[in-house]
Amino acid sequence: MTKKLFIPKKTREIVVSYCNNYIVPDNNYIDSPTITHTHPLDWFEDYFEFTGDTALKTHLAEAYYQARFIYKIMQGLRLTSFKRNAFVKFQIQQYASIYEALLDFVLEKYNREDIKERLKELEYKPISVFASNAECTIEENGQKEKVFTCRKSIKKINLKNTRIDKRTEIAVSLGLISQATKQSFDSLYDLRNNIHLLKASIANYRPKVQESFEAFKLMSTFVLEIKAYVSMIEQQEFQQ
């Protein structure tokens, strides 16, 4: 029977302590005399308190904490580029998921009726206007092709089934985020999609540490803009 090998407990404690000591993206966090958190995760939950949704806040906080924890392990171990790939991929996916969840949540919570109108698309549905034994054809290059008659129809699309660049376009038009933030998020989402192995193999895509760093940097801007929008809407509702 093969003996299981484990990293010594003391070594594990050193690694976890290193990560938690530097995981909060706030230079004043460690030395602040007002900190009452029992665990760094508390800071991340406070960060998303503005959502007003306990379940969402918890999931966002855990996702952000996990992305930071993975980064600190990668940084602390000084891994080679090949070994870093899994860490970088995870960070890109986590940050893209956080931004997407926040964007969709705010769009649906504060702009449900607006997005219903903006997510309609024109489509053409086939209808029969000829007798059952009649048909209309057109000849092209010596070949006869059947022509189908259609009628216009409006198709409603679910927000989640809408392309991310369309969702961010709506967000910009409603004032949730800036055009620059939209472009950064759209680019990040493209990276997220490139991670899929088949697409990555076709594009020969290799994740870069700088890409995960840019994904992290977007957090402060993205959340700041979303919080400002939420605050504005809530203030308007309070004054009514």
DODRENLUM-116670 format. One line per field, with one value per residue: x negated, y, z of N, C-alpha, C in turn. Coordinates in nm, 3 decimals. Atoms other than C-alpha are relative to their C-alpha. Last residue first. Example, Ala and Ser with C-alpha at 12.3 -4.5 7.8 and 13.67 -1.06 7.14 Angstrom:
// DODRENLUM-116670
n.px <- (0.082,-0.089)
n.py <- (-0.119,-0.119)
n.pz <- (-0.006,0.000)
ca.px <- (-1.367,-1.230)
ca.py <- (-0.106,-0.450)
ca.pz <- (0.714,0.780)
c.px <- (0.077,-0.090)
c.py <- (0.109,0.120)
c.pz <- (0.073,0.000)
//
This chain:
// DODRENLUM-116670
n.px <- (-0.134,-0.053,-0.023,-0.118,-0.115,-0.027,-0.062,-0.136,-0.080,-0.024,-0.096,-0.128,-0.047,-0.046,-0.125,-0.103,-0.023,-0.084,-0.131,-0.075,-0.026,-0.096,-0.131,0.001,-0.009,-0.133,-0.093,0.022,-0.070,-0.143,-0.044,-0.019,0.115,-0.032,0.064,-0.005,0.128,0.061,-0.011,0.091,0.139,0.024,-0.005,0.115,-0.054,0.055,0.117,-0.045,-0.070,0.106,0.059,-0.093,0.018,0.128,-0.019,-0.073,0.088,0.103,-0.062,-0.019,0.134,0.040,0.052,0.145,0.056,0.086,-0.078,-0.110,0.056,0.047,-0.119,-0.049,0.079,-0.037,-0.132,0.023,0.049,0.145,0.047,0.029,0.111,0.126,0.038,0.120,0.055,0.047,0.094,-0.037,0.087,-0.055,0.018,-0.059,-0.094,-0.006,-0.131,-0.002,-0.119,-0.061,-0.061,0.104,0.133,0.106,0.086,0.142,0.070,0.122,0.070,0.066,0.088,-0.076,-0.042,-0.102,-0.045,-0.145,-0.064,-0.054,-0.098,0.022,-0.091,0.063,-0.087,0.040,0.128,-0.018,-0.096,0.074,0.084,-0.088,-0.067,-0.038,-0.037,-0.062,-0.131,-0.088,-0.043,-0.082,-0.133,-0.065,-0.036,-0.107,-0.122,-0.050,-0.042,-0.126,-0.104,-0.028,-0.064,-0.137,-0.073,-0.023,-0.101,-0.132,-0.042,-0.032,-0.125,-0.115,-0.087,-0.077,-0.084,-0.113,0.040,-0.012,0.083,0.079,0.089,0.104,0.083,0.073,0.103,0.106,0.073,0.074,0.116,0.088,0.066,0.099,0.109,0.067,0.078,0.111,0.097,0.063,0.084,0.116,0.091,0.053,0.091,-0.045,-0.123,-0.096,-0.089,-0.118,-0.118,0.026,-0.030,-0.145,-0.057,0.025,-0.096,-0.120,0.003,0.061,0.063,-0.025,-0.062,-0.037,-0.145,-0.043,-0.113,0.037,0.070,-0.080,-0.019,0.129,-0.010,0.059,-0.092,-0.106,0.013,0.058,-0.101,-0.106,0.057,0.019,-0.132,-0.051,0.080,-0.043,-0.131,0.023,0.060,-0.099,-0.009,0.087,-0.063,0.094,-0.039,-0.014,0.082,-0.085)
n.py <- (0.006,-0.135,-0.056,0.069,-0.046,-0.138,0.007,0.053,-0.101,-0.110,0.050,0.010,-0.137,-0.054,0.066,-0.050,-0.142,-0.007,0.060,-0.088,-0.126,0.013,-0.050,-0.146,-0.042,0.041,-0.099,-0.123,0.018,0.002,-0.138,-0.056,-0.076,-0.107,0.030,-0.096,0.013,-0.134,-0.059,0.074,-0.036,-0.135,0.008,0.068,0.130,0.103,0.060,0.093,0.111,0.085,0.071,0.109,0.105,0.065,0.078,0.121,0.085,0.055,0.097,0.120,0.059,0.066,-0.088,0.001,0.089,-0.070,-0.031,-0.091,-0.133,-0.055,-0.046,-0.115,-0.114,-0.033,-0.064,-0.136,-0.087,-0.015,-0.109,0.057,0.094,-0.074,-0.002,0.074,-0.045,0.108,-0.048,0.033,-0.057,-0.120,-0.015,-0.125,0.013,-0.123,-0.034,0.003,-0.057,0.082,0.118,0.085,-0.058,0.073,-0.094,0.035,-0.108,-0.048,-0.107,0.057,0.112,0.124,0.062,-0.087,0.046,0.022,0.047,0.134,0.030,0.127,0.026,0.009,0.052,0.135,-0.002,-0.067,0.078,0.103,-0.056,-0.038,0.116,-0.037,-0.141,-0.056,0.060,-0.023,-0.141,-0.025,0.056,-0.073,-0.133,0.015,0.038,-0.118,-0.102,0.045,-0.016,-0.142,-0.053,0.050,-0.062,-0.139,-0.006,0.034,-0.117,-0.107,0.037,-0.006,-0.113,0.031,0.116,-0.039,-0.023,0.110,-0.042,0.115,0.045,-0.100,-0.006,0.127,-0.007,-0.089,0.072,0.105,-0.060,-0.050,0.115,0.052,-0.099,0.006,0.124,-0.011,-0.094,0.067,0.110,-0.057,-0.047,0.116,0.077,0.138,0.019,0.072,-0.093,-0.026,0.016,-0.065,-0.143,-0.008,0.019,-0.122,-0.101,0.015,-0.091,0.071,0.120,0.127,0.091,0.130,0.017,0.027,-0.083,-0.091,0.070,0.101,-0.042,-0.020,-0.129,-0.104,-0.114,0.029,-0.096,-0.126,-0.080,-0.041,-0.094,-0.126,-0.060,-0.039,-0.114,-0.117,-0.041,-0.062,-0.131,-0.095,-0.015,-0.111,-0.130,-0.105,-0.133,-0.093,-0.121,-0.120)
n.pz <- (0.060,0.015,-0.133,-0.054,0.076,-0.044,-0.133,0.015,0.068,-0.095,-0.099,0.068,0.024,-0.129,-0.034,0.091,-0.029,-0.119,0.028,0.089,-0.071,-0.111,0.043,-0.005,-0.141,-0.044,0.055,-0.075,-0.128,0.028,0.016,-0.133,-0.049,-0.095,-0.127,-0.109,-0.068,-0.004,0.134,0.089,-0.034,0.051,0.146,0.060,0.042,-0.089,0.062,0.103,-0.067,-0.055,0.114,0.031,-0.100,0.030,0.123,-0.036,-0.081,0.088,0.092,-0.081,-0.022,0.125,0.105,0.015,-0.102,-0.095,-0.120,0.038,0.029,-0.127,-0.071,0.079,-0.043,-0.138,0.008,0.051,-0.106,0.004,0.086,0.133,-0.012,-0.021,-0.141,-0.035,-0.127,-0.086,-0.101,-0.137,-0.104,-0.062,-0.145,-0.047,-0.111,-0.078,-0.054,-0.146,-0.060,-0.103,0.060,0.059,-0.011,0.069,0.069,0.017,0.071,-0.063,0.072,0.117,-0.037,-0.012,0.125,0.060,0.131,0.003,0.125,-0.015,0.104,0.069,0.112,0.131,0.105,0.035,0.073,0.128,0.077,0.074,0.106,0.111,0.059,0.137,0.013,-0.120,-0.023,0.114,-0.004,-0.119,0.023,0.110,-0.048,-0.100,0.070,0.072,-0.097,-0.060,0.102,0.012,-0.120,-0.007,0.110,-0.034,-0.105,0.059,0.079,-0.094,-0.066,0.090,-0.031,-0.121,0.029,0.084,0.139,0.095,0.114,0.044,-0.106,-0.025,0.120,0.006,-0.102,0.046,0.104,-0.069,-0.067,0.106,0.062,-0.094,-0.001,0.130,0.005,-0.094,0.058,0.115,-0.048,-0.068,0.105,0.071,-0.084,0.016,-0.075,0.085,0.072,-0.082,0.086,0.129,-0.016,-0.013,0.133,0.077,-0.046,0.082,0.116,0.113,-0.055,0.070,-0.095,0.056,-0.006,-0.138,-0.042,-0.108,-0.109,-0.070,-0.139,-0.066,-0.067,0.086,0.012,0.097,0.111,-0.046,-0.070,0.093,0.097,-0.072,-0.017,0.132,0.046,-0.078,0.050,0.131,-0.025,-0.047,-0.147,-0.040,-0.020,-0.041,0.042,-0.111,0.013,0.000)
ca.px <- (3.988,3.672,3.583,3.623,3.383,3.133,3.159,3.094,2.791,2.644,2.684,2.509,2.222,2.184,2.166,1.903,1.689,1.730,1.599,1.316,1.189,1.228,1.056,0.716,0.786,0.854,0.545,0.339,0.491,0.389,0.041,-0.008,0.040,0.274,0.153,0.371,0.270,0.583,0.697,0.566,0.726,1.061,1.051,0.928,1.174,0.949,1.029,1.377,1.234,0.995,1.292,1.462,1.158,1.172,1.542,1.466,1.196,1.411,1.710,1.491,1.373,1.732,1.832,2.051,2.406,2.512,2.812,2.644,2.326,2.513,2.697,2.364,2.232,2.520,2.465,2.091,2.182,2.395,2.753,2.868,2.843,3.062,3.338,3.438,3.783,3.850,4.061,4.223,4.228,4.410,4.268,4.319,4.081,3.919,3.827,3.506,3.483,3.134,3.006,2.770,3.056,3.423,3.686,3.978,4.324,4.547,4.891,5.052,5.141,5.274,5.044,5.005,4.814,4.622,4.251,4.147,3.914,3.726,3.682,3.506,3.618,3.357,3.380,3.749,3.704,3.388,3.585,3.852,3.599,3.378,3.304,3.288,3.230,2.949,2.797,2.787,2.665,2.371,2.274,2.286,2.085,1.822,1.778,1.773,1.505,1.298,1.326,1.253,0.943,0.821,0.868,0.682,0.391,0.357,0.374,0.112,-0.135,-0.290,-0.402,-0.525,-0.743,-0.612,-0.739,-0.582,-0.464,-0.322,-0.129,0.002,0.092,0.277,0.478,0.579,0.677,0.905,1.047,1.123,1.297,1.508,1.590,1.698,1.911,2.081,2.148,2.278,2.507,2.663,2.701,2.850,2.825,2.573,2.394,2.249,2.008,1.690,1.817,1.818,1.462,1.350,1.515,1.313,1.003,1.110,1.211,1.279,1.279,1.041,1.051,0.681,0.581,0.234,0.335,0.599,0.418,0.272,0.612,0.632,0.694,0.487,0.161,0.180,0.420,0.175,-0.125,0.083,0.199,-0.160,-0.300,-0.017,-0.090,-0.456,-0.367,-0.129,-0.394,-0.310,-0.147,-0.261,-0.030,-0.206,-0.144,0.000)
ca.py <- (6.017,6.134,5.785,5.635,5.894,5.821,5.447,5.503,5.726,5.487,5.193,5.390,5.496,5.138,5.009,5.266,5.194,4.819,4.832,5.072,4.878,4.541,4.631,4.593,4.223,4.151,4.354,4.134,3.821,3.943,4.038,3.681,3.559,3.288,3.095,3.097,2.892,3.026,2.677,2.516,2.783,2.739,2.364,2.406,2.669,2.946,3.168,3.230,3.384,3.592,3.724,3.806,4.009,4.206,4.280,4.388,4.632,4.774,4.818,4.987,5.239,5.302,5.380,5.163,5.167,5.475,5.326,5.343,5.196,4.901,4.838,4.817,4.594,4.353,4.363,4.295,4.001,3.837,3.784,3.449,3.570,3.870,3.647,3.740,3.842,3.787,4.037,3.901,3.992,3.758,3.508,3.369,3.102,3.101,2.764,2.756,2.666,2.613,2.750,2.991,3.131,3.062,3.173,2.969,3.029,2.735,2.596,2.264,2.365,2.701,2.991,3.224,2.988,3.143,3.135,3.343,3.641,3.786,4.129,4.133,4.245,4.280,4.658,4.656,4.397,4.578,4.889,4.698,4.518,4.820,4.832,4.468,4.311,4.541,4.541,4.161,4.117,4.354,4.210,3.852,3.938,4.124,3.836,3.573,3.761,3.791,3.420,3.301,3.521,3.412,3.043,3.073,3.249,2.978,2.699,2.872,2.938,2.591,2.652,3.007,2.890,2.927,3.186,2.994,3.313,3.468,3.159,3.110,3.480,3.465,3.161,3.343,3.655,3.462,3.270,3.591,3.740,3.426,3.403,3.766,3.736,3.424,3.584,3.909,3.717,3.527,3.836,4.064,4.434,4.476,4.748,4.486,4.375,4.505,4.411,4.047,4.084,4.229,3.942,3.696,3.834,3.653,3.773,4.122,4.408,4.642,4.991,5.012,4.979,4.829,4.522,4.696,5.016,4.884,4.752,4.462,4.204,3.891,3.999,3.841,3.573,3.437,3.433,3.269,3.000,2.928,2.927,2.703,2.458,2.446,2.384,2.105,1.921,1.874,1.535,1.201,0.903,0.568,0.335,0.000)
ca.pz <- (-0.460,-0.284,-0.157,-0.505,-0.648,-0.372,-0.440,-0.810,-0.745,-0.489,-0.728,-1.006,-0.780,-0.656,-1.014,-1.107,-0.801,-0.849,-1.205,-1.128,-0.825,-0.997,-1.326,-1.160,-1.097,-1.465,-1.557,-1.324,-1.475,-1.820,-1.698,-1.576,-1.932,-2.058,-2.364,-2.675,-2.976,-3.150,-3.255,-2.936,-2.718,-2.894,-2.834,-2.478,-2.357,-2.220,-2.518,-2.379,-2.063,-2.273,-2.472,-2.142,-2.037,-2.362,-2.310,-1.953,-2.060,-2.340,-2.110,-1.848,-2.109,-2.221,-1.863,-1.644,-1.509,-1.708,-1.888,-2.230,-2.083,-1.929,-2.257,-2.439,-2.160,-2.222,-2.599,-2.551,-2.325,-2.590,-2.479,-2.343,-1.983,-2.063,-2.206,-2.559,-2.678,-3.048,-3.240,-3.556,-3.921,-4.156,-4.398,-4.749,-4.868,-5.210,-5.356,-5.557,-5.923,-6.056,-6.385,-6.215,-6.007,-6.077,-5.828,-5.705,-5.562,-5.466,-5.529,-5.434,-5.078,-5.195,-5.134,-4.835,-4.604,-4.319,-4.232,-3.928,-3.976,-3.682,-3.528,-3.192,-2.847,-2.574,-2.546,-2.453,-2.179,-2.071,-1.982,-1.789,-1.567,-1.510,-1.136,-1.029,-1.371,-1.477,-1.129,-1.109,-1.467,-1.415,-1.077,-1.204,-1.517,-1.317,-1.073,-1.349,-1.545,-1.227,-1.152,-1.507,-1.539,-1.196,-1.275,-1.604,-1.430,-1.166,-1.426,-1.640,-1.358,-1.379,-1.739,-1.661,-1.373,-1.017,-0.770,-0.480,-0.310,-0.627,-0.730,-0.377,-0.359,-0.691,-0.579,-0.261,-0.457,-0.691,-0.394,-0.202,-0.506,-0.555,-0.183,-0.170,-0.483,-0.345,-0.007,-0.155,-0.390,-0.100,0.117,-0.147,-0.064,-0.346,-0.146,0.092,-0.181,-0.016,0.329,0.218,0.093,0.424,0.613,0.403,0.574,0.894,1.242,1.112,1.363,1.181,1.333,1.423,1.054,1.017,0.817,0.603,0.507,0.182,0.073,-0.171,0.107,0.040,0.200,0.545,0.422,0.165,0.401,0.676,0.434,0.326,0.683,0.804,0.526,0.621,0.986,0.887,0.689,0.319,0.291,0.156,0.146,0.183,-0.106,0.000)
c.px <- (0.110,0.141,0.070,0.038,0.129,0.122,0.033,0.072,0.146,0.090,0.037,0.109,0.138,0.056,0.059,0.136,0.112,0.033,0.095,0.142,0.084,0.034,0.101,0.137,0.010,0.024,0.143,0.095,-0.016,0.081,0.150,0.053,0.034,-0.125,0.028,-0.067,-0.012,-0.141,-0.072,0.001,-0.098,-0.144,-0.030,0.002,-0.103,0.052,-0.060,-0.117,0.044,0.061,-0.111,-0.049,0.089,-0.027,-0.127,0.023,0.069,-0.092,-0.107,0.064,0.011,-0.135,-0.038,-0.040,-0.152,-0.058,-0.083,0.084,0.111,-0.057,-0.040,0.123,0.039,-0.079,0.044,0.131,-0.023,-0.047,-0.151,-0.046,-0.039,-0.120,-0.134,-0.029,-0.116,-0.060,-0.036,-0.107,0.052,-0.096,0.075,-0.009,0.053,0.107,-0.010,0.138,-0.003,0.121,0.067,0.056,-0.102,-0.130,-0.115,-0.074,-0.147,-0.064,-0.126,-0.075,-0.076,-0.096,0.088,0.052,0.112,0.038,0.151,0.072,0.045,0.112,-0.036,0.106,-0.073,0.095,-0.043,-0.127,0.018,0.095,-0.067,-0.080,0.085,0.076,0.051,0.054,0.072,0.141,0.093,0.054,0.093,0.143,0.079,0.047,0.118,0.131,0.062,0.053,0.136,0.109,0.038,0.076,0.148,0.083,0.032,0.110,0.138,0.055,0.045,0.132,0.130,0.096,0.089,0.094,0.125,-0.048,-0.003,-0.092,-0.090,-0.101,-0.118,-0.097,-0.081,-0.115,-0.118,-0.087,-0.088,-0.127,-0.096,-0.080,-0.112,-0.119,-0.078,-0.090,-0.124,-0.104,-0.074,-0.097,-0.128,-0.101,-0.064,-0.100,0.058,0.134,0.104,0.103,0.131,0.123,-0.009,0.045,0.152,0.065,-0.015,0.106,0.123,0.000,-0.071,-0.072,0.027,0.055,0.046,0.149,0.045,0.116,-0.025,-0.071,0.068,0.013,-0.127,0.019,-0.067,0.094,0.112,-0.003,-0.052,0.100,0.110,-0.056,-0.010,0.135,0.055,-0.075,0.050,0.131,-0.024,-0.057,0.094,0.016,-0.107,0.073,-0.098,0.034,0.028,-0.089)
c.py <- (-0.014,0.001,0.137,0.057,-0.063,0.055,0.140,-0.002,-0.045,0.106,0.110,-0.044,-0.003,0.141,0.056,-0.062,0.056,0.145,0.016,-0.051,0.095,0.135,0.004,0.058,0.153,0.043,-0.033,0.110,0.123,-0.018,0.008,0.143,0.058,0.066,0.114,-0.052,0.101,-0.002,0.135,0.058,-0.068,0.043,0.135,-0.005,-0.070,-0.139,-0.114,-0.071,-0.104,-0.121,-0.093,-0.080,-0.120,-0.115,-0.076,-0.089,-0.132,-0.095,-0.068,-0.110,-0.130,-0.068,-0.081,0.095,0.004,-0.086,0.068,0.040,0.099,0.141,0.068,0.060,0.126,0.122,0.042,0.077,0.142,0.102,0.009,0.105,-0.060,-0.094,0.070,0.015,-0.090,0.059,-0.114,0.055,-0.038,0.047,0.123,0.004,0.138,-0.016,0.126,0.044,-0.018,0.071,-0.092,-0.133,-0.100,0.077,-0.079,0.113,-0.039,0.108,0.040,0.106,-0.058,-0.114,-0.122,-0.056,0.091,-0.040,-0.015,-0.041,-0.145,-0.023,-0.134,-0.032,0.001,-0.065,-0.138,-0.007,0.059,-0.091,-0.109,0.056,0.037,-0.111,0.039,0.141,0.061,-0.051,0.032,0.142,0.030,-0.049,0.077,0.136,-0.009,-0.030,0.120,0.102,-0.038,0.026,0.147,0.059,-0.042,0.070,0.145,0.016,-0.023,0.122,0.109,-0.030,-0.002,0.113,-0.032,-0.117,0.027,0.040,-0.110,0.033,-0.115,-0.050,0.094,0.001,-0.129,0.002,0.084,-0.078,-0.106,0.060,0.043,-0.115,-0.048,0.094,-0.010,-0.123,0.010,0.090,-0.067,-0.109,0.056,0.042,-0.117,-0.091,-0.140,-0.019,-0.072,0.084,0.022,-0.005,0.073,0.145,0.004,-0.010,0.130,0.103,-0.008,0.096,-0.080,-0.116,-0.137,-0.092,-0.136,-0.029,-0.038,0.085,0.092,-0.057,-0.106,0.035,0.018,0.140,0.111,0.116,-0.014,0.106,0.135,0.094,0.054,0.107,0.135,0.072,0.053,0.125,0.125,0.051,0.074,0.140,0.111,0.018,0.105,0.133,0.102,0.139,0.095,0.125)
c.pz <- (0.105,-0.058,-0.010,0.137,0.053,-0.071,0.054,0.134,-0.012,-0.061,0.099,0.099,-0.065,-0.017,0.130,0.031,-0.087,0.035,0.118,-0.022,-0.085,0.062,0.115,-0.037,0.010,0.144,0.041,-0.047,0.088,0.129,-0.025,-0.009,0.138,0.055,0.097,0.126,0.114,0.059,-0.006,-0.141,-0.094,0.025,-0.063,-0.152,-0.090,-0.037,0.082,-0.067,-0.101,0.069,0.048,-0.120,-0.031,0.097,-0.036,-0.121,0.035,0.077,-0.085,-0.084,0.080,0.017,-0.124,-0.112,0.000,0.110,0.108,0.121,-0.030,-0.018,0.130,0.066,-0.077,0.049,0.140,-0.017,-0.051,0.103,0.005,-0.099,-0.133,0.000,0.015,0.149,0.041,0.128,0.094,0.094,0.137,0.109,0.050,0.154,0.041,0.108,0.085,0.048,0.151,0.059,0.099,-0.052,-0.053,0.009,-0.060,-0.070,-0.008,-0.087,0.075,-0.081,-0.118,0.025,0.028,-0.132,-0.051,-0.142,0.016,-0.128,0.014,-0.100,-0.063,-0.105,-0.134,-0.101,-0.047,-0.085,-0.139,-0.078,-0.083,-0.118,-0.122,-0.073,-0.139,-0.022,0.121,0.028,-0.117,0.001,0.118,-0.019,-0.105,0.051,0.097,-0.071,-0.070,0.100,0.055,-0.105,-0.016,0.120,0.004,-0.107,0.035,0.104,-0.061,-0.074,0.096,0.068,-0.078,0.036,0.119,-0.027,-0.083,-0.139,-0.108,-0.117,-0.041,0.102,0.021,-0.117,0.008,0.101,-0.049,-0.099,0.066,0.059,-0.111,-0.063,0.092,-0.005,-0.132,-0.006,0.088,-0.067,-0.115,0.044,0.062,-0.107,-0.073,0.071,-0.011,0.072,-0.085,-0.075,0.075,-0.091,-0.134,0.017,0.004,-0.137,-0.079,0.037,-0.088,-0.119,-0.109,0.068,-0.063,0.108,-0.053,0.012,0.141,0.053,0.119,0.123,0.086,0.147,0.083,0.056,-0.082,-0.023,-0.102,-0.109,0.048,0.069,-0.092,-0.093,0.069,0.014,-0.132,-0.042,0.072,-0.058,-0.131,0.018,0.040,0.151,0.028,0.009,0.056,-0.053,0.116,0.000)
//
